[in-house]
C-alpha cells in the first residue's frame, strides 16, 4: 500500500523544490481559477477582509521562478494589507492547507487530486506590467463573488459572535440549544460605519454564492431624499450579475438532498427568520427556505421547484410536498395565491391548509416565540404526517 502511494507522487517528489515552484507559477492563473479567483478583476472583494480593494500584479523580482516576460503573480489588499502569491492564497482559501508547510502545499497543488478539480471561473488569460491587472475587454461582464466573504461570515458566527448576537436571538425566542442548529446556516458580520464610527453587529443570511441578506440588530437610519430618516432593518447584498435571487436557503433545494435525506416536505416561508425557525423547530431535519418578500422572485422559485419535483418523481416515483406558510396579512395572502397558481403541477402536492399553525400571530417566528411548545408539536406532526 505504501509503495503504491509513493509511486503515485513520484513525478512530484523527484523534482527539485525550485522546479516545483516554477511549475506552480507557470500554472498559477489556472490554480487560482480553481479557487474561484479572477485575477483580471480590478478592486475585487478581498477574501481576507471583504473590502473591494484586492488587486493582482506581476512581481518583477521573481522572474527566476517564472519566465523572461514577467515574474509571478502576487496580490495585495489595500485595506487589510494582505499580500501573497498563489501559495499564500491557496492556504488562505483552502482550510485543509491552513496549517500546512509550504512544501506540503506545493505538493498538493501539483498532485493529480488538485489537477482534477474543476475550474470555477474562466481564467481569461492576459498579461500586463501594470500594478493592477486590467480587465480584458470582451462581451462577458465581469462579476464579483461574495463566496469567500460569506464563508467567513458563517465561520464568524460559530467562532466569533459576541454576546450581543446571542441576546438578539434570545429576543426572537431562540435558546442556546436552538442556536446550535443555526451553525452553518447563519453568519455574523462586524461592521463599523465610516460616517459615524458606530459599530454594528449584524446577522448574515446566505442566499447564494453571490448574494446574502444582512439583518441589522441595532437601529440604523437611512437618510431619504426629503431629509427624513427611515429605519432600516434588512439590507440585501449588492445585486451582481450572477446574484439571481435573495431567497434564504433556496439553494438547498435539490434532487440529491431530497432523496438522500428523505426530505420530501419543503416548507416555504416569507421571512428569513421564519425559515430559520422552521429548521430549528425540526432540528434541521427538513428543507425550508424564505421567499424574502411575498411577491418577489415567485417565477424563479416555481421554475426551480417544478424542475426538482420532476427529477425526484422520475427517480423515485414520489411527489414532493410543498407547504406554504406565508405571513398572516394581505401581502402574505396575495403572495401565497400567486405562488400556489405557479406551482400547480402533477409532480407536486401543494398544501395551503396549515395556516392555523400561525394562530393569531403575524408570522412563524412570532408564533414560535409566543407558543413554542405547541408550535413545535404541531409543526412536527405536519412534517411526520406528510412524509
Residue frames relative to the residue before (quaternion, step in Angstrom):
aa qw qx qy qz dx dy dz
X 1.0000 0.0000 0.0000 0.0000 0.00 0.00 0.00
X 0.6639 0.5071 -0.2954 0.4634 3.57 0.99 -0.92
X 0.6390 0.5405 -0.3264 0.4394 3.57 1.01 -0.84
X 0.6427 0.5237 -0.3194 0.4590 3.56 1.04 -0.86
X 0.6495 0.5255 -0.3197 0.4470 3.59 0.99 -0.82
X 0.6545 0.5048 -0.3047 0.4731 3.58 1.01 -0.86
X 0.6517 0.5268 -0.3121 0.4475 3.55 0.96 -0.87
X 0.6169 0.5702 -0.3444 0.4193 3.59 1.05 -0.80
X 0.7822 0.3063 -0.1536 0.5203 3.61 1.01 -0.79
X 0.3288 0.7853 -0.4829 0.2048 3.57 1.24 0.24
X 0.6123 0.5713 -0.3459 0.4232 3.61 1.08 -0.68
X 0.6828 0.4598 -0.2806 0.4936 3.56 1.11 -0.65
X 0.7099 0.5086 -0.2766 0.4011 3.55 0.82 -0.97
X 0.6695 0.4902 -0.3244 0.4541 3.61 1.10 -0.38
X 0.5545 0.5900 -0.4009 0.4287 3.60 1.24 -0.12
X 0.4782 -0.6176 0.5220 0.3426 3.57 -1.13 0.57
X 0.6501 -0.5454 0.3518 0.3952 3.56 -1.17 0.54
X 0.6429 0.5256 -0.3289 0.4496 3.59 0.99 -0.81
X 0.6489 0.5012 -0.3208 0.4742 3.58 1.01 -0.75
X 0.6046 0.5398 -0.3522 0.4680 3.56 1.09 -0.66
X 0.6553 0.5083 -0.3113 0.4640 3.57 0.93 -0.90
X 0.6325 0.5361 -0.3325 0.4494 3.55 1.00 -0.81
X 0.6580 0.5009 -0.3074 0.4708 3.57 0.97 -0.87
X 0.6153 0.5490 -0.3381 0.4535 3.58 1.03 -0.79
X 0.7470 0.4270 -0.2293 0.4550 3.57 0.76 -1.05
X 0.5873 0.5449 -0.3750 0.4664 3.58 1.20 -0.34
X 0.7567 0.3209 -0.1728 0.5428 3.58 1.23 -0.49
X 0.3102 0.8170 -0.4553 0.1703 3.56 1.27 0.26
X 0.6268 0.5407 -0.3536 0.4356 3.61 1.01 -0.71
X 0.6687 0.4862 -0.2933 0.4801 3.57 0.97 -0.86
X 0.6149 0.5426 -0.3442 0.4571 3.60 1.04 -0.77
X 0.6761 0.4850 -0.2899 0.4729 3.56 0.89 -0.95
X 0.6248 0.5472 -0.3354 0.4446 3.59 1.06 -0.74
X 0.6179 0.5422 -0.3391 0.4574 3.58 1.14 -0.61
X 0.6889 0.4136 -0.2658 0.5326 3.56 1.28 -0.39
X 0.5604 -0.6410 0.3690 0.3727 3.57 1.28 0.21
X 0.4967 0.6577 -0.4259 0.3734 3.59 1.23 0.39
X 0.1777 -0.7835 0.5912 0.0706 3.56 -0.73 1.11
X 0.2771 -0.8060 0.5011 0.1498 3.58 -0.28 1.25
X 0.6339 0.5736 -0.3194 0.4089 3.59 1.20 -0.43
X 0.6014 0.5900 -0.3412 0.4168 3.56 1.27 -0.03
X 0.3109 -0.7562 0.5485 0.1750 3.56 -0.69 1.08
X 0.8503 0.0542 -0.0730 0.5183 3.54 -1.10 0.83
X 0.1795 0.8013 -0.5445 0.1708 3.55 0.76 1.07
X 0.6553 -0.5081 0.3792 0.4107 3.56 -1.31 0.22
X 0.3766 -0.7308 0.5252 0.2196 3.58 -0.74 1.06
X 0.3693 -0.7460 0.5119 0.2121 3.57 -0.80 1.01
X 0.6132 0.5364 -0.3513 0.4613 3.58 1.30 0.07
X 0.8320 0.1367 -0.0474 0.5356 3.60 0.85 -0.94
X 0.5090 -0.6804 0.4033 0.3395 3.61 1.23 -0.28
X 0.5304 0.6232 -0.4191 0.3933 3.60 1.24 -0.12
X 0.4420 -0.6898 0.5063 0.2690 3.59 -1.10 0.65
X 0.4719 0.6703 -0.4263 0.3825 3.56 0.69 1.15
X 0.4645 0.6719 -0.4514 0.3592 3.60 1.13 0.55
X 0.0389 0.8017 -0.5934 0.0606 3.57 -0.89 0.98
X 0.3172 -0.7287 0.5790 0.1822 3.53 -1.22 0.66
X 0.0285 0.7762 -0.6293 0.0236 3.55 -1.17 0.64
X 0.4559 -0.6695 0.5117 0.2865 3.56 -1.27 0.36
X 0.3452 -0.7684 0.5102 0.1736 3.53 -0.69 1.13
X 0.3817 -0.7455 0.5046 0.2096 3.58 -0.68 1.11
X 0.6641 0.5330 -0.3012 0.4291 3.59 1.17 -0.49
X 0.7028 0.4619 -0.2591 0.4750 3.59 1.24 0.01
X 0.2551 0.8168 -0.4910 0.1632 3.60 1.18 0.44
X 0.6149 0.5803 -0.3623 0.3922 3.60 1.03 -0.66
X 0.7017 0.4270 -0.2694 0.5026 3.59 1.20 -0.42
X 0.7149 0.4097 -0.2494 0.5087 3.58 1.26 -0.01
X 0.6184 -0.4947 0.3636 0.4906 3.61 -0.27 -1.21
X 0.7332 -0.4622 0.2713 0.4185 3.58 -1.24 0.08
X 0.6530 0.5558 -0.3180 0.4045 3.60 1.09 -0.64
X 0.8194 -0.0024 0.0729 0.5685 3.54 0.97 -0.76
X 0.4798 -0.6061 0.5247 0.3566 3.54 -1.30 0.15
X 0.6243 -0.5303 0.3679 0.4402 3.58 -1.11 -0.36
X 0.6679 -0.5423 0.3610 0.3598 3.50 -1.32 0.42
X 0.0265 0.7459 -0.6654 -0.0135 3.51 -1.17 0.71
X 0.2120 -0.7662 0.5893 0.1438 3.56 -1.22 0.38
X 0.0541 -0.7785 0.6242 0.0357 3.52 -1.26 0.48
X 0.2323 -0.7331 0.6212 0.1506 3.53 -1.06 0.83
X 0.3231 -0.7777 0.5131 0.1658 3.56 -0.69 1.10
X 0.5983 0.5302 -0.3757 0.4688 3.57 1.27 0.29
X 0.8167 0.1976 -0.0878 0.5350 3.60 0.74 -1.07
X 0.4414 -0.7296 0.4193 0.3116 3.61 1.35 -0.05
X 0.3168 0.7247 -0.5464 0.2754 3.59 1.12 0.47
X 0.0179 0.7922 -0.6074 0.0560 3.56 -0.84 1.02
X 0.2960 0.7726 -0.5304 0.1848 3.58 -0.96 0.74
X 0.4450 -0.6500 0.5354 0.3045 3.52 -1.35 0.09
X 0.7919 -0.3163 0.2114 0.4777 3.57 -1.27 -0.20
X 0.6398 0.5260 -0.3294 0.4532 3.60 1.04 -0.72
X 0.6541 0.5031 -0.3061 0.4748 3.57 1.00 -0.85
X 0.6422 0.5221 -0.3207 0.4606 3.57 1.01 -0.82
X 0.6380 0.5274 -0.3236 0.4583 3.59 0.97 -0.87
X 0.6656 0.4964 -0.3036 0.4674 3.59 0.94 -0.85
X 0.6554 0.5160 -0.3103 0.4559 3.57 1.12 -0.66
X 0.7667 0.3980 -0.1949 0.4646 3.57 0.93 -0.91
X 0.7233 0.3773 -0.2247 0.5329 3.58 1.15 -0.58
X 0.3580 -0.7789 0.4752 0.1982 3.57 -0.30 1.27
X 0.6262 0.5508 -0.3450 0.4307 3.61 1.11 -0.57
X 0.7036 0.4461 -0.2567 0.4899 3.59 1.24 -0.39
X 0.3862 0.7849 -0.4390 0.2050 3.56 1.31 -0.29
X 0.8087 0.2566 -0.1151 0.5167 3.61 0.81 -0.99
X 0.4488 0.6975 -0.4483 0.3333 3.58 1.26 0.26
X 0.5111 -0.6069 0.5074 0.3361 3.55 -1.24 0.52
X 0.6795 -0.5113 0.3355 0.4054 3.56 -1.22 0.53
X 0.6482 0.5351 -0.3195 0.4374 3.59 0.94 -0.86
X 0.6518 0.5091 -0.3079 0.4703 3.57 1.04 -0.79
X 0.6345 0.5206 -0.3252 0.4698 3.57 1.05 -0.79
X 0.6404 0.5277 -0.3156 0.4603 3.58 0.96 -0.91
X 0.6623 0.5081 -0.3091 0.4557 3.59 0.87 -0.91
X 0.6527 0.5138 -0.3154 0.4588 3.57 1.01 -0.81
X 0.6814 0.4971 -0.2896 0.4525 3.59 0.91 -0.91
X 0.6941 0.4327 -0.2685 0.5087 3.58 1.23 -0.40
X 0.5217 0.6715 -0.3959 0.3467 3.59 1.27 -0.18
X 0.6219 -0.5378 0.4178 0.3866 3.56 -1.28 0.40
X 0.5845 0.5917 -0.3664 0.4172 3.57 1.08 -0.72
X 0.7098 0.4330 -0.2640 0.4888 3.58 0.87 -0.93
X 0.6374 0.5473 -0.3348 0.4267 3.59 0.96 -0.83
X 0.6812 0.4892 -0.2825 0.4656 3.58 1.17 -0.60
X 0.4846 0.6540 -0.4452 0.3731 3.60 1.26 -0.04
X 0.5069 -0.6680 0.4455 0.3137 3.61 -1.01 0.71
X 0.4445 -0.6411 0.5495 0.2990 3.55 -1.24 0.51
X 0.3438 -0.7886 0.4826 0.1642 3.57 -0.68 1.13
X 0.7835 0.1360 -0.0955 0.5987 3.60 1.19 -0.44
X 0.5627 -0.5554 0.4755 0.3858 3.54 -1.32 0.18
X 0.4203 -0.7358 0.4614 0.2627 3.65 -0.46 1.12
X 0.1115 -0.8511 0.5096 0.0598 3.62 1.14 -0.62
X 0.0715 -0.8772 0.4740 0.0275 3.54 0.86 1.08
X 0.2348 0.7330 -0.6222 0.1430 3.54 -1.08 0.84
X 0.2239 -0.7903 0.5589 0.1138 3.58 -0.80 0.99
X 0.0291 0.7830 -0.6208 0.0249 3.56 -1.16 0.60
X 0.3947 -0.7062 0.5335 0.2466 3.56 -1.19 0.51
X 0.5222 0.6411 -0.4138 0.3809 3.57 1.27 -0.12
X 0.6491 -0.5501 0.3585 0.3841 3.53 -1.20 0.56
X 0.7500 0.2752 -0.1737 0.5759 3.56 0.95 -0.85
X 0.3983 -0.7033 0.5305 0.2554 3.56 -0.93 0.87
X 0.3168 -0.7840 0.5043 0.1750 3.56 -0.50 1.17
X 0.5622 -0.6008 0.4546 0.3410 3.52 -1.17 0.61
X 0.4003 -0.6808 0.5533 0.2649 3.54 -0.97 0.82
X 0.4085 -0.7272 0.4938 0.2461 3.58 -0.79 0.98
X 0.2588 0.7342 -0.5985 0.1890 3.54 -0.70 1.09
X 0.6888 -0.5060 0.3297 0.4009 3.54 -1.27 0.11
X 0.6364 0.5336 -0.3371 0.4434 3.56 1.15 -0.52
X 0.3509 -0.7443 0.5320 0.1994 3.58 -0.71 1.08
X 0.4545 -0.6838 0.4998 0.2757 3.53 -0.92 0.93
X 0.1492 -0.7852 0.5945 0.0876 3.56 -1.05 0.72
X 0.3562 -0.6993 0.5726 0.2373 3.53 -1.23 0.46
X 0.1890 -0.7790 0.5852 0.1227 3.58 -1.03 0.72
X 0.2988 -0.7524 0.5647 0.1600 3.53 -0.99 0.89
X 0.2629 0.8307 -0.4726 0.1321 3.58 1.32 0.10
X 0.7575 0.3888 -0.2229 0.4747 3.58 0.66 -1.09
X 0.5987 0.5504 -0.3598 0.4573 3.57 1.11 -0.61
X 0.6582 0.5012 -0.3053 0.4716 3.59 0.93 -0.90
X 0.6195 0.5396 -0.3436 0.4549 3.60 1.00 -0.75
X 0.6349 0.5179 -0.3229 0.4736 3.57 1.05 -0.76
X 0.6219 0.5361 -0.3386 0.4596 3.58 1.01 -0.79
X 0.6569 0.5151 -0.3042 0.4590 3.58 0.92 -0.96
X 0.6613 0.4972 -0.2943 0.4783 3.58 0.98 -0.89
X 0.6451 0.5356 -0.3205 0.4407 3.59 0.99 -0.83
X 0.6149 0.5439 -0.3567 0.4459 3.59 1.04 -0.70
X 0.6839 0.4865 -0.2809 0.4655 3.56 0.98 -0.82
X 0.8296 0.2896 -0.1055 0.4656 3.57 0.81 -1.02
X 0.8261 0.2830 -0.1032 0.4762 3.61 1.01 -0.70
X 0.4192 0.7190 -0.4889 0.2615 3.62 1.15 0.03
X 0.3956 -0.7295 0.5112 0.2235 3.60 -0.92 0.92
X 0.7020 -0.4684 0.3251 0.4268 3.62 -1.23 0.28
X 0.5960 0.5905 -0.3706 0.3985 3.60 1.08 -0.69
X 0.6219 0.5272 -0.3421 0.4672 3.61 1.11 -0.60
X 0.6450 0.5003 -0.3224 0.4793 3.59 0.94 -0.83
X 0.6358 0.5341 -0.3331 0.4466 3.58 0.97 -0.85
X 0.6486 0.5108 -0.3276 0.4595 3.58 0.97 -0.80
X 0.6636 0.4980 -0.3060 0.4669 3.59 0.94 -0.86
X 0.5930 0.5425 -0.3632 0.4714 3.60 1.09 -0.65
X 0.6541 0.5278 -0.3132 0.4421 3.58 1.00 -0.83
X 0.6715 0.4624 -0.2930 0.4995 3.59 1.24 -0.38
X 0.6516 -0.5613 0.2964 0.4154 3.58 1.29 0.24
X 0.5525 0.6286 -0.3888 0.3852 3.59 1.27 0.02
X 0.3155 -0.7293 0.5801 0.1789 3.55 -1.24 0.60
X 0.7001 -0.4338 0.3372 0.4560 3.58 -1.29 0.06
X 0.6369 0.5152 -0.3329 0.4670 3.60 1.01 -0.74
X 0.6244 0.5376 -0.3363 0.4560 3.58 1.01 -0.79
X 0.6471 0.5469 -0.3200 0.4240 3.57 0.95 -0.91
X 0.5723 0.5903 -0.3765 0.4269 3.60 1.11 -0.60
X 0.6883 0.4821 -0.2800 0.4641 3.58 1.02 -0.77
X 0.6067 0.5555 -0.3523 0.4465 3.59 1.27 -0.16
X 0.5153 0.6569 -0.4162 0.3602 3.58 1.21 -0.42
X 0.7621 0.2905 -0.2610 0.5164 3.55 -0.75 1.10
X 0.7568 0.3400 -0.1807 0.5281 3.56 1.26 -0.38
X 0.7433 0.2937 -0.1721 0.5759 3.55 1.32 -0.07
X 0.2026 -0.7962 0.5617 0.0976 3.58 -1.01 0.80
X 0.2605 -0.7418 0.5945 0.1683 3.54 -1.34 0.31
X 0.0840 -0.7970 0.5980 0.0126 3.55 -0.98 0.96
X 0.2222 -0.7164 0.6474 0.1351 3.53 -1.03 0.94
X 0.0371 0.8224 -0.5602 0.0920 3.56 -0.54 1.15
X 0.1076 -0.7907 0.6018 0.0319 3.57 -0.80 1.06
X 0.4055 -0.7273 0.5036 0.2300 3.56 -0.69 1.10
X 0.4194 -0.7140 0.5073 0.2388 3.57 -0.83 1.03
X 0.6637 0.5245 -0.3036 0.4385 3.58 1.10 -0.66
X 0.8240 0.2407 -0.0936 0.5043 3.58 0.79 -1.01
X 0.4257 -0.7034 0.4667 0.3257 3.59 1.19 -0.45
X 0.4447 0.6992 -0.4470 0.3370 3.58 1.30 0.03
X 0.3072 -0.7436 0.5676 0.1748 3.57 -1.00 0.87
X 0.1087 -0.7887 0.6043 0.0308 3.56 -0.89 1.01
X 0.1935 -0.7453 0.6283 0.1106 3.54 -1.05 0.87
X 0.0370 -0.8566 0.5121 -0.0507 3.56 -0.24 1.31
X 0.3663 -0.6798 0.5873 0.2425 3.52 -1.28 0.48
X 0.1969 -0.7852 0.5810 0.0850 3.57 -1.00 0.86
X 0.1407 -0.7777 0.6110 0.0458 3.55 -0.81 1.10
X 0.2833 -0.7849 0.5280 0.1577 3.60 -0.36 1.22
X 0.1826 -0.7866 0.5839 0.0841 3.56 -0.89 1.00
X 0.7585 -0.1355 0.0980 0.6298 3.57 1.07 -0.78
X 0.7031 -0.4125 0.3295 0.4764 3.59 -1.26 -0.12
X 0.7650 0.3732 -0.1689 0.4969 3.57 1.18 -0.53
X 0.7899 0.2501 -0.1412 0.5418 3.61 1.19 0.12
X 0.0416 0.7762 -0.6288 0.0190 3.52 -1.25 0.55
X 0.3429 -0.6929 0.5891 0.2351 3.52 -1.35 0.24
X 0.2314 -0.7689 0.5850 0.1146 3.56 -0.91 0.98
X 0.1290 -0.7659 0.6252 0.0772 3.59 -0.90 0.97
X 0.2500 -0.7718 0.5696 0.1321 3.56 -0.55 1.19
X 0.2747 -0.7996 0.5164 0.1364 3.58 -0.63 1.11
X 0.7053 0.3480 -0.2474 0.5659 3.57 1.34 -0.01
X 0.6415 -0.5430 0.3639 0.4014 3.61 -1.13 0.52
X 0.0412 0.7730 -0.6299 0.0634 3.56 -0.89 1.00
X 0.1302 -0.8212 0.5547 0.0300 3.57 -0.69 1.10
X 0.2154 -0.7629 0.6006 0.1041 3.52 -0.97 0.95
X 0.3954 -0.7266 0.5137 0.2276 3.54 -0.89 0.98
X 0.2887 -0.7701 0.5509 0.1416 3.56 -0.74 1.12
X 0.7142 -0.4641 0.3145 0.4190 3.57 -1.31 0.24
X 0.7060 0.4345 -0.2659 0.4920 3.59 1.08 -0.65
X 0.5449 -0.6640 0.3501 0.3738 3.57 1.37 0.38
X 0.4965 0.5939 -0.4665 0.4280 3.59 1.19 0.40
X 0.4283 -0.7133 0.5015 0.2370 3.55 -1.21 0.52
X 0.1695 -0.7756 0.6028 0.0790 3.54 -1.03 0.86
X 0.4013 -0.7090 0.5283 0.2393 3.58 -0.86 1.00
X 0.1340 -0.7959 0.5889 0.0432 3.57 -0.74 1.09
X 0.1497 -0.8017 0.5746 0.0685 3.57 -0.75 1.04
X 0.7948 0.1733 -0.0733 0.5769 3.57 1.02 -0.81
X 0.0562 -0.7647 0.6406 0.0412 3.56 -1.18 0.66
X 0.3107 -0.7140 0.5932 0.2043 3.56 -0.91 0.89
X 0.5268 -0.5936 0.4907 0.3596 3.56 -1.13 0.60
X 0.6887 -0.4929 0.3387 0.4099 3.54 -1.26 0.47
X 0.4502 -0.6839 0.5020 0.2785 3.57 -0.95 0.86
X 0.0846 -0.8001 0.5939 0.0032 3.53 -0.51 1.22
X 0.7283 -0.4463 0.2831 0.4361 3.56 -1.28 0.29
X 0.7953 0.2900 -0.1444 0.5123 3.57 0.95 -0.85
X 0.2746 0.7894 -0.5088 0.2063 3.58 1.17 0.44
X 0.1191 -0.8357 0.5148 0.1496 3.59 0.89 -1.03
X 0.8074 -0.1868 0.1818 0.5293 3.60 0.61 -1.05
X 0.2561 -0.7072 0.6262 0.2055 3.52 -1.40 0.14
X 0.3249 0.7352 -0.5141 0.2993 3.58 0.82 1.05
X 0.3711 -0.7720 0.4800 0.1893 3.56 -0.36 1.29
X 0.8658 0.0605 -0.1193 0.4821 3.56 -0.87 1.17
X 0.3601 0.7350 -0.5040 0.2757 3.62 1.18 0.25
X 0.6327 0.5636 -0.3374 0.4101 3.59 1.03 -0.74
X 0.5915 0.5787 -0.3708 0.4216 3.61 1.21 -0.29
X 0.5988 0.5652 -0.3659 0.4337 3.57 1.21 -0.31
X 0.3239 0.7229 -0.5595 0.2439 3.56 -0.31 1.25
X 0.6963 -0.5194 0.3198 0.3784 3.53 -1.24 0.55
X 0.6711 0.5173 -0.3100 0.4311 3.58 0.82 -0.98
X 0.6775 0.4934 -0.3037 0.4530 3.60 0.86 -0.94
X 0.6351 0.5352 -0.3336 0.4461 3.61 0.98 -0.78
X 0.7237 0.4496 -0.2521 0.4589 3.58 0.77 -1.03
X 0.6926 0.4960 -0.2925 0.4344 3.59 0.80 -0.97
X 0.7723 0.3444 -0.1782 0.5032 3.61 1.02 -0.79
X 0.3949 -0.7264 0.4663 0.3147 3.56 1.31 -0.06
X 0.3726 0.7153 -0.4904 0.3302 3.57 1.06 0.85
X 0.0721 0.8340 -0.5411 0.0809 3.60 0.32 1.22
X 0.6241 0.4868 -0.3446 0.5048 3.59 1.31 0.02
X 0.0525 -0.7883 0.6130 0.0079 3.58 -0.84 0.99
X 0.1966 -0.7918 0.5734 0.0753 3.56 -0.61 1.21
X 0.1160 -0.7931 0.5963 0.0444 3.58 -0.77 1.05
X 0.0694 -0.7984 0.5980 -0.0103 3.54 -0.67 1.18
X 0.5574 -0.6167 0.4391 0.3407 3.53 -1.28 0.20
X 0.8053 0.2611 -0.1164 0.5194 3.59 0.83 -0.98
X 0.6360 -0.5544 0.3804 0.3787 3.55 -1.22 0.52
X 0.6754 0.4863 -0.3065 0.4620 3.60 0.97 -0.77
X 0.5890 0.5573 -0.3689 0.4542 3.58 1.18 -0.48
X 0.6628 0.4858 -0.3003 0.4843 3.59 0.94 -0.90
X 0.6398 0.5166 -0.3184 0.4716 3.58 1.00 -0.81
X 0.6339 0.5397 -0.3222 0.4506 3.59 1.02 -0.80
X 0.6403 0.5177 -0.3255 0.4649 3.60 0.94 -0.86
X 0.6623 0.5046 -0.3087 0.4598 3.59 0.89 -0.90
X 0.6675 0.4969 -0.3024 0.4649 3.58 0.91 -0.90
X 0.6547 0.5285 -0.3120 0.4413 3.57 0.92 -0.93
X 0.7501 0.3391 -0.1886 0.5355 3.59 1.06 -0.75
X 0.4493 -0.7348 0.4135 0.2953 3.58 1.30 0.40
X 0.6738 -0.5427 0.2578 0.4302 3.54 1.01 0.99
X 0.5221 0.6203 -0.4273 0.4000 3.60 1.21 0.26
X 0.6504 0.4488 -0.3192 0.5232 3.54 0.80 1.05
X 0.3428 -0.6700 0.5988 0.2737 3.51 -1.40 -0.06
X 0.1318 0.7724 -0.6089 0.1237 3.56 -0.85 1.01
X 0.0432 0.7931 -0.6073 0.0160 3.57 -1.07 0.67
X 0.4014 -0.7127 0.5300 0.2238 3.55 -1.31 0.35
X 0.4242 -0.6939 0.5230 0.2551 3.55 -1.04 0.81
X 0.2690 -0.7987 0.4885 0.2261 3.58 1.30 -0.40
X 0.7900 0.0003 -0.0437 0.6116 3.54 0.96 0.93
X 0.5525 -0.6763 0.3755 0.3103 3.54 -0.77 1.02
X 0.8256 0.2229 -0.0977 0.5091 3.59 0.91 -0.83
X 0.5251 0.6596 -0.4049 0.3539 3.60 1.24 0.10
X 0.8768 0.0786 -0.0796 0.4677 3.54 -1.21 0.74
X 0.2330 0.8106 -0.5109 0.1659 3.59 1.09 0.59
X 0.6591 0.5140 -0.3186 0.4472 3.58 0.93 -0.84
X 0.6352 0.5264 -0.3267 0.4611 3.58 0.98 -0.84
X 0.6514 0.5149 -0.3091 0.4637 3.59 0.93 -0.92
X 0.6756 0.5024 -0.2963 0.4509 3.57 0.85 -0.98
X 0.6445 0.5286 -0.3224 0.4485 3.59 0.91 -0.89
X 0.6776 0.4943 -0.2948 0.4579 3.57 0.90 -0.91
X 0.6837 0.4944 -0.2958 0.4479 3.57 0.85 -0.95
X 0.6493 0.5111 -0.3214 0.4624 3.58 0.96 -0.80
X 0.6424 0.5188 -0.3215 0.4636 3.58 0.98 -0.80
X 0.6712 0.4832 -0.2910 0.4809 3.59 0.91 -0.93
X 0.6444 0.5385 -0.3224 0.4369 3.58 0.93 -0.89
X 0.6564 0.5029 -0.3081 0.4706 3.58 0.98 -0.83
X 0.6450 0.5141 -0.3202 0.4660 3.59 0.97 -0.83
X 0.6533 0.5141 -0.3095 0.4617 3.58 0.95 -0.90
X 0.6696 0.5026 -0.3017 0.4561 3.57 0.91 -0.91
X 0.6555 0.5212 -0.3141 0.4473 3.59 0.94 -0.82
X 0.7188 0.4417 -0.2391 0.4808 3.58 1.11 -0.70
X 0.8218 0.2465 -0.0909 0.5057 3.60 1.03 -0.75
X 0.3436 -0.7388 0.4878 0.3132 3.56 1.28 -0.40
X 0.5624 0.5680 -0.3921 0.4555 3.58 1.22 0.60
X 0.3610 -0.7015 0.5687 0.2329 3.53 -1.19 0.62
X 0.4001 -0.6731 0.5491 0.2921 3.57 -1.19 0.44
X 0.3375 -0.7155 0.5761 0.2056 3.56 -1.20 0.61
X 0.1108 -0.7872 0.6055 0.0390 3.58 -0.70 1.08
X 0.1075 -0.8092 0.5776 0.0063 3.56 -0.58 1.23
X 0.2084 -0.7991 0.5559 0.0948 3.58 -0.56 1.17
X 0.0061 0.8003 -0.5965 0.0606 3.58 -0.72 1.13
X 0.0842 0.8298 -0.5418 0.1040 3.55 0.61 1.17
X 0.6892 -0.4937 0.3375 0.4090 3.57 -1.29 0.31
X 0.5142 -0.6516 0.4850 0.2752 3.53 -1.31 0.57
X 0.5658 0.5579 -0.4273 0.4313 3.61 0.60 1.11
X 0.7356 -0.4312 0.2838 0.4388 3.58 -1.28 0.09
X 0.6437 0.5187 -0.3242 0.4600 3.58 0.99 -0.84
X 0.6456 0.5235 -0.3115 0.4605 3.57 1.03 -0.82
X 0.6474 0.5234 -0.3116 0.4580 3.56 1.00 -0.85
X 0.6593 0.5017 -0.3048 0.4699 3.59 0.98 -0.85
X 0.6633 0.5098 -0.3021 0.4570 3.56 0.95 -0.88
X 0.6477 0.5189 -0.3081 0.4652 3.54 1.02 -0.84
X 0.6504 0.5133 -0.3185 0.4605 3.60 0.96 -0.84
X 0.6663 0.5098 -0.3101 0.4472 3.59 0.90 -0.90
X 0.6919 0.4657 -0.2855 0.4721 3.58 0.89 -0.94
X 0.5974 0.5648 -0.3578 0.4428 3.59 1.07 -0.69
X 0.6578 0.5086 -0.3051 0.4643 3.57 0.93 -0.89
X 0.6826 0.4956 -0.2848 0.4554 3.57 0.97 -0.86
X 0.7237 0.4523 -0.2378 0.4638 3.59 1.12 -0.66
X 0.3833 0.7011 -0.5075 0.3225 3.61 1.21 0.22
X 0.2837 0.7578 -0.5178 0.2778 3.57 -0.27 1.29
X 0.5515 -0.6583 0.4089 0.3088 3.57 -1.03 0.79
X 0.6794 0.4801 -0.2953 0.4698 3.61 1.22 -0.28
X 0.7067 0.4312 -0.2366 0.5086 3.60 1.31 -0.05
X 0.2215 -0.7103 0.6507 0.1516 3.53 -1.10 0.85
X 0.1517 -0.8260 0.5411 0.0450 3.55 -0.35 1.26
X 0.0836 -0.8118 0.5779 0.0027 3.58 -0.84 1.06
X 0.0124 0.7908 -0.6102 0.0463 3.54 -0.72 1.16
X 0.5275 0.6941 -0.3636 0.3283 3.56 1.34 0.02
X 0.6268 0.5696 -0.3362 0.4119 3.62 1.23 0.03
X 0.2326 0.8024 -0.5129 0.1974 3.57 1.17 0.59
X 0.6006 0.5864 -0.3607 0.4066 3.59 1.14 -0.61
X 0.4747 0.6690 -0.4350 0.3713 3.58 1.27 -0.18
X 0.6717 0.5051 -0.2864 0.4601 3.58 1.15 -0.65
X 0.3138 -0.7617 0.5115 0.2441 3.60 1.24 -0.31
X 0.7604 -0.3050 0.2648 0.5085 3.57 -0.86 -1.02
X 0.4986 0.6855 -0.4068 0.3405 3.57 1.30 -0.01
X 0.5932 -0.5885 0.4220 0.3518 3.55 -1.25 0.48
X 0.8216 -0.0245 0.0550 0.5669 3.58 0.96 -0.82
X 0.7609 -0.4012 0.2750 0.4294 3.55 -1.36 0.11
X 0.6995 0.4827 -0.2922 0.4386 3.59 0.75 -1.00
X 0.6335 0.5317 -0.3331 0.4528 3.58 1.03 -0.75
X 0.6617 0.4936 -0.3025 0.4764 3.58 0.97 -0.85
X 0.6092 0.5528 -0.3323 0.4615 3.58 1.06 -0.78
X 0.6781 0.4930 -0.2841 0.4651 3.56 0.95 -0.91
X 0.7058 0.4692 -0.2624 0.4613 3.60 0.97 -0.86
X 0.8247 0.0955 0.0176 0.5572 3.57 0.83 -1.03
X 0.0900 -0.8753 0.4728 0.0470 3.53 0.82 1.07
X 0.7166 0.4647 -0.2732 0.4426 3.61 0.62 -1.13
X 0.6724 0.4925 -0.2919 0.4692 3.58 0.90 -0.94
X 0.6520 0.5257 -0.3154 0.4461 3.58 0.93 -0.91
X 0.6765 0.4889 -0.2999 0.4619 3.60 0.82 -0.97
X 0.6364 0.5338 -0.3293 0.4490 3.58 0.97 -0.83
X 0.6993 0.4734 -0.2718 0.4615 3.60 0.84 -1.00
X 0.6535 0.5095 -0.3152 0.4625 3.58 0.98 -0.82
X 0.6529 0.5101 -0.3075 0.4680 3.57 0.95 -0.87
X 0.6306 0.5363 -0.3240 0.4580 3.57 1.05 -0.78
X 0.6394 0.5130 -0.3122 0.4802 3.59 0.99 -0.84
X 0.6626 0.5243 -0.3018 0.4416 3.56 0.89 -0.98
X 0.6999 0.4625 -0.2674 0.4741 3.59 0.90 -0.93
X 0.6420 0.5435 -0.3227 0.4340 3.59 1.00 -0.83
X 0.7153 0.4534 -0.2546 0.4668 3.57 0.86 -0.98
X 0.6629 0.5200 -0.3101 0.4404 3.57 1.06 -0.68
